[in-house]
Amino acid sequence: MPPEPHSVQPVDPGPSLAVLALLGVPEIRPGDDLPAIILDGLVSTPGILPLEKDDVLVVTQKVVSKAEGAIVDLTTVEPRPEAVDFARAWDRDPRQLEVVLREARRIVRMEHGVLITETPHGFICANGGVDASNVGPESGNIVTLLPVDPDASAARIRAAIRDRHGVDVPVVISDSFGRPWRWGIVDVAIGVSGLLPIEDLRGAPDRDGRIMRSTVRAVADELASAAELALGKTAGRPAAVVRGAALTRGEGSIRDAIMPAAWDLFR
């Protein structure tokens, strides 16, 4: 059962939705002050300032991980025999597979060249979020891991924006996940600050007065996917402001969006 909301402030949807990608964000390296860099991007991107009450900032996982040093140098990795055998059979890098196995809380499936794991955060995803794409000049030798605490990463960026601009803008950290039974990836939320990641509408009437029994909106995931349409995968745009979305403000956590094992019909 999704958690009950606490200290919430609904934001009604407007008649339109805008997604404004931040411009001029440089290549991020370990130790960079990502909140400060994002603040500069807000200033340098036409049409973003002044920030509005229905703004949400979406930041991609890759720049968060790089700034926080959540990376692994593959030249230092010695893969176990299981990783070597699987990599040889499916033309994969055994060092990257080894990193995935080290990071996994649980291996869900390891077949057909695909490795699905449960991360320490509770996410179920391909390769445990370990990623070799868009990692910068050291491409081929490093991979990024998921941030240790994506909610905390989002909170730091949110605090920096509030301190500079006096506006409390919710923040979503996003990453690309696949989905069962469908081709293609979509961006979903892996961290949030300042909003509830889901909106539980069960027990509320629809427009016809019919009580909804199973409707739970994945609000943070929808925001992440909307932002990705403006960010793309190869354009070097790692953050965007989504303006005009329907959401509920509050001190939520991405843990609220993870389905308990007892409700998981596919486990």
RODO-2510 file (C-alpha; in nm, 4 decimals, decimal comma):
residues 267
     n   res          X          Y          Z
     1     m     0,0000     0,0000     0,0000
     2     p     0,1512     0,3372    -0,0963
     3     p     0,2341     0,5573     0,2037
     4     e     0,0031     0,8287     0,3273
     5     p     0,1143     1,1799     0,2209
     6     h     0,2488     1,4187     0,4816
     7     s     0,2611     1,7991     0,4723
     8     v     0,1383     1,8162     0,1141
     9     q     0,0566     2,1111    -0,1084
    10     p    -0,1254     2,0186    -0,4325
    11     v    -0,0334     2,2039    -0,7489
    12     d    -0,3084     2,2100    -1,0114
    13     p    -0,2136     2,1459    -1,3740
    14     g    -0,2193     2,4330    -1,6171
    15     p    -0,3547     2,4217    -1,9717
    16     s    -0,0071     2,3542    -2,1111
    17     l     0,3257     2,1974    -2,0219
    18     a     0,6703     2,3325    -2,1088
    19     v     1,0100     2,1651    -2,0823
    20     l     1,3138     2,3959    -2,0881
    21     a     1,6522     2,2240    -2,1143
    22     l     1,9397     2,4004    -1,9385
    23     l     2,2088     2,5262    -2,1744
    24     g     2,5817     2,5583    -2,1236
    25     v     2,6307     2,2834    -1,8644
    26     p     2,9918     2,1657    -1,9075
    27     e     3,1327     1,8147    -1,8849
    28     i     3,1022     1,7156    -1,5192
    29     r     3,3981     1,5656    -1,3355
    30     p     3,4331     1,4128    -0,9887
    31     g     3,4329     1,6798    -0,7213
    32     d     3,2550     1,9436    -0,9301
    33     d     3,0005     2,1589    -0,7467
    34     l     2,6975     2,0379    -0,9395
    35     p     2,4407     2,2601    -0,7618
    36     a     2,6493     2,5680    -0,8469
    37     i     2,6855     2,4562    -1,2084
    38     i     2,3090     2,4062    -1,2343
    39     l     2,2505     2,7523    -1,0871
    40     d     2,4713     2,8957    -1,3622
    41     g     2,2693     2,6999    -1,6188
    42     l     1,9447     2,8459    -1,4891
    43     v     2,0831     3,1961    -1,5345
    44     s     2,2273     3,1350    -1,8815
    45     t     1,9183     2,9668    -2,0312
    46     p     1,6657     3,2106    -2,1813
    47     g     1,3101     3,1849    -2,0527
    48     i     1,3766     3,0017    -1,7258
    49     l     1,4137     3,2914    -1,4830
    50     p     1,2271     3,4003    -1,2872
    51     l     1,1395     3,0556    -1,1564
    52     e     0,7693     2,9851    -1,1188
    53     k     0,5690     2,8096    -0,8490
    54     d     0,4875     2,5113    -1,0706
    55     d     0,8470     2,4496    -1,1850
    56     v     1,0249     2,1186    -1,1276
    57     l     1,3921     2,0632    -1,2043
    58     v     1,4874     1,7238    -1,3505
    59     v     1,8572     1,6303    -1,3393
    60     t     1,9963     1,3183    -1,5038
    61     q     2,1703     1,0583    -1,2936
    62     k     2,4889     1,0620    -1,4991
    63     v     2,6007     1,4114    -1,3979
    64     v     2,5049     1,3480    -1,0358
    65     s     2,7078     1,0280    -1,0270
    66     k     3,0107     1,1885    -1,1911
    67     a     3,0066     1,4902    -0,9598
    68     e     2,9765     1,2654    -0,6538
    69     g     3,2538     1,0329    -0,7698
    70     a     3,0248     0,7327    -0,8156
    71     i     3,2459     0,5882    -1,0866
    72     v     3,4644     0,2800    -1,1271
    73     d     3,7882     0,2551    -1,3261
    74     l     3,7507    -0,0672    -1,5234
    75     t     4,1267    -0,1050    -1,5545
    76     t     4,1317    -0,1863    -1,1814
    77     v     3,8585    -0,4545    -1,2011
    78     e     3,9390    -0,8271    -1,1984
    79     p     3,6275    -1,0136    -1,3142
    80     r     3,5219    -1,3401    -1,1563
    81     p     3,4955    -1,6544    -1,3747
    82     e     3,1151    -1,6264    -1,3897
    83     a     3,1432    -1,2780    -1,5377
    84     v     3,4104    -1,3886    -1,7853
    85     d     3,2038    -1,6819    -1,9084
    86     f     2,8857    -1,4765    -1,9469
    87     a     3,0725    -1,1968    -2,1233
    88     r     3,2379    -1,4382    -2,3660
    89     a     2,9047    -1,5989    -2,4534
    90     w     2,7273    -1,2675    -2,5181
    91     d     3,0068    -1,0344    -2,6351
    92     r     3,0069    -0,8147    -2,3285
    93     d     3,2806    -0,6549    -2,1191
    94     p     3,3516    -0,8912    -1,8271
    95     r     3,4832    -0,6044    -1,6159
    96     q     3,1535    -0,4172    -1,6435
    97     l     2,9620    -0,7349    -1,5563
    98     e     3,1822    -0,7767    -1,2514
    99     v     3,0943    -0,4263    -1,1334
   100     v     2,7239    -0,5021    -1,1808
   101     l     2,7549    -0,8215    -0,9737
   102     r     2,9409    -0,6365    -0,6978
   103     e     2,6732    -0,3677    -0,6804
   104     a     2,3759    -0,6065    -0,6838
   105     r     2,1646    -0,6778    -0,3790
   106     r     1,9998    -0,9572    -0,5748
   107     i     2,0317    -1,1071    -0,9222
   108     v     1,6826    -1,1203    -1,0731
   109     r     1,7712    -1,2723    -1,4116
   110     m     2,0924    -1,3421    -1,6019
   111     e     2,0041    -1,4734    -1,9456
   112     h     2,0332    -1,3910    -2,3177
   113     g     2,3105    -1,1423    -2,2499
   114     v     2,0902    -0,9425    -2,0145
   115     l     2,1647    -0,8980    -1,6462
   116     i     1,8732    -0,7737    -1,4338
   117     t     1,9499    -0,6983    -1,0699
   118     e     1,8038    -0,5331    -0,7634
   119     t     2,0145    -0,2395    -0,6484
   120     p     2,0785    -0,1460    -0,2847
   121     h     1,8126     0,1255    -0,3342
   122     g     1,5500    -0,1376    -0,4227
   123     f     1,5378    -0,0586    -0,7969
   124     i     1,4988    -0,3471    -1,0415
   125     c     1,6835    -0,2608    -1,3607
   126     a     1,9251    -0,3779    -1,6265
   127     n     2,2896    -0,3826    -1,5182
   128     g     2,2021    -0,2416    -1,1772
   129     g     2,2240     0,1098    -1,3159
   130     v     2,5924     0,0619    -1,4030
   131     d     2,6467     0,2570    -1,7237
   132     a     2,9312     0,2989    -1,9707
   133     s     2,7653     0,5563    -2,1997
   134     n     2,8107     0,9335    -2,1890
   135     v     3,0840     0,9100    -1,9260
   136     g     3,3161     1,1670    -2,0829
   137     p     3,6744     1,1583    -2,2144
   138     e     3,7565     0,8367    -2,0269
   139     s     3,4873     0,6458    -2,2189
   140     g     3,5749     0,2778    -2,2430
   141     n     3,7697     0,2729    -1,9198
   142     i     3,5127     0,3856    -1,6641
   143     v     3,1515     0,3209    -1,5724
   144     t     2,9192     0,5193    -1,3524
   145     l     2,7236     0,3780    -1,0609
   146     l     2,3957     0,5063    -0,9262
   147     p     2,4279     0,7764    -0,6599
   148     v     2,4425     0,6320    -0,3096
   149     d     2,1456     0,8423    -0,1921
   150     p     1,9630     1,0028    -0,4865
   151     d     1,7067     1,1689    -0,2564
   152     a     1,9901     1,3468    -0,0753
   153     s     2,1431     1,4474    -0,4095
   154     a     1,8118     1,6026    -0,5114
   155     a     1,7801     1,7786    -0,1750
   156     r     2,1201     1,9467    -0,2120
   157     i     2,0312     2,0884    -0,5519
   158     r     1,6904     2,2011    -0,4265
   159     a     1,8499     2,3797    -0,1283
   160     a     2,0978     2,5611    -0,3537
   161     i     1,8171     2,6894    -0,5776
   162     r     1,6098     2,8002    -0,2784
   163     d     1,9078     2,9829    -0,1254
   164     r     1,9932     3,1636    -0,4489
   165     h     1,6497     3,2427    -0,5911
   166     g     1,4158     3,2245    -0,2927
   167     v     1,1903     2,9756    -0,4707
   168     d     1,1379     2,6206    -0,3468
   169     v     1,1684     2,4163    -0,6670
   170     p     1,1183     2,0394    -0,6345
   171     v     1,3980     1,8309    -0,7848
   172     v     1,3876     1,4911    -0,9554
   173     i     1,6939     1,2783    -1,0306
   174     s     1,6244     1,0678    -1,3410
   175     d     1,7693     0,7612    -1,5085
   176     s     1,6791     0,5426    -1,8063
   177     f     1,5100     0,2107    -1,7293
   178     g     1,3672    -0,0579    -1,9532
   179     r     1,0189    -0,2027    -1,9010
   180     p     0,8873    -0,5586    -1,9054
   181     w     0,7152    -0,6617    -2,2290
   182     r     0,7953    -0,3395    -2,4159
   183     w     1,0908    -0,2381    -2,6309
   184     g     1,2753     0,0787    -2,5487
   185     i     1,3795     0,2735    -2,2443
   186     v     1,2121     0,5615    -2,0639
   187     d     1,3456     0,7968    -1,8020
   188     v     1,2136     0,7388    -1,4507
   189     a     1,2798     0,9026    -1,1159
   190     i     1,5458     0,7525    -0,8903
   191     g     1,5507     1,0413    -0,6417
   192     v     1,3190     1,3232    -0,5393
   193     s     1,3067     1,6223    -0,3095
   194     g     1,0149     1,8575    -0,2520
   195     l     0,7375     1,6512    -0,4088
   196     l     0,5556     1,3234    -0,3585
   197     p     0,6717     1,0755    -0,6235
   198     i     0,3294     0,9104    -0,6475
   199     e    -0,0260     1,0373    -0,6199
   200     d    -0,2668     0,7825    -0,4749
   201     l    -0,6119     0,8488    -0,6196
   202     r    -0,7757     0,5351    -0,4855
   203     g    -1,0979     0,6214    -0,3094
   204     a    -1,1379     0,9522    -0,4932
   205     p    -1,4145     1,0086    -0,7500
   206     d    -1,3393     1,0537    -1,1167
   207     r    -1,5169     1,3232    -1,3228
   208     d    -1,8248     1,1035    -1,3460
   209     g    -1,8381     1,0451    -0,9709
   210     r    -1,7165     0,6861    -1,0019
   211     i    -1,4789     0,5889    -0,7212
   212     m    -1,1341     0,4990    -0,8467
   213     r    -1,0061     0,1703    -0,7035
   214     s    -0,6576     0,1244    -0,8479
   215     t    -0,5326     0,4558    -0,9889
   216     v    -0,1914     0,5586    -0,8550
   217     r    -0,0074     0,8188    -1,0658
   218     a     0,3681     0,7810    -1,0989
   219     v     0,4152     1,1584    -1,0954
   220     a     0,7929     1,1702    -1,0571
   221     d     0,8402     0,9147    -1,3358
   222     e     0,6138     1,1181    -1,5638
   223     l     0,8186     1,4308    -1,4932
   224     a     1,1421     1,2437    -1,5687
   225     s     1,0062     1,1124    -1,8985
   226     a     0,8751     1,4534    -2,0011
   227     a     1,2150     1,6101    -1,9375
   228     e     1,3966     1,3416    -2,1367
   229     l     1,2095     1,4407    -2,4520
   230     a     1,3921     1,7758    -2,4370
   231     l     1,7214     1,6432    -2,3026
   232     g     1,7842     1,3524    -2,5400
   233     k     2,0639     1,0985    -2,4989
   234     t     2,3448     1,2527    -2,7012
   235     a     2,2906     1,6310    -2,6895
   236     g     2,4866     1,6943    -2,3699
   237     r     2,1878     1,8487    -2,1933
   238     p     2,1690     1,6932    -1,8439
   239     a     1,8965     1,9017    -1,6760
   240     a     1,5642     2,0630    -1,7583
   241     v     1,2889     2,2619    -1,5931
   242     v     0,9402     2,1167    -1,6375
   243     r     0,6827     2,3943    -1,6072
   244     g     0,3078     2,3532    -1,5582
   245     a     0,2829     1,9920    -1,4400
   246     a     0,0315     1,8586    -1,1894
   247     l     0,2040     1,7364    -0,8743
   248     t     0,1797     1,7369    -0,4986
   249     r     0,4482     1,9125    -0,2989
   250     g     0,5729     1,7443     0,0153
   251     e     0,8753     1,5768     0,1684
   252     g     0,8529     1,2537    -0,0267
   253     s     1,1174     0,9905    -0,0929
   254     i     1,1768     0,7690    -0,3921
   255     r     1,1271     0,4798    -0,1518
   256     d     0,7563     0,5667    -0,1618
   257     a     0,7500     0,4626    -0,5277
   258     i     0,9060     0,1187    -0,4782
   259     m     0,6510    -0,1602    -0,4646
   260     p     0,6768    -0,3802    -0,1531
   261     a     0,7721    -0,7420    -0,2177
   262     a     0,4311    -0,8591    -0,0947
   263     w     0,2635    -0,6676    -0,3798
   264     d     0,5115    -0,7736    -0,6492
   265     l     0,3325    -1,0283    -0,8694
   266     f     0,6459    -1,1002    -1,0764
   267     r     0,8894    -1,1815    -0,7987
***
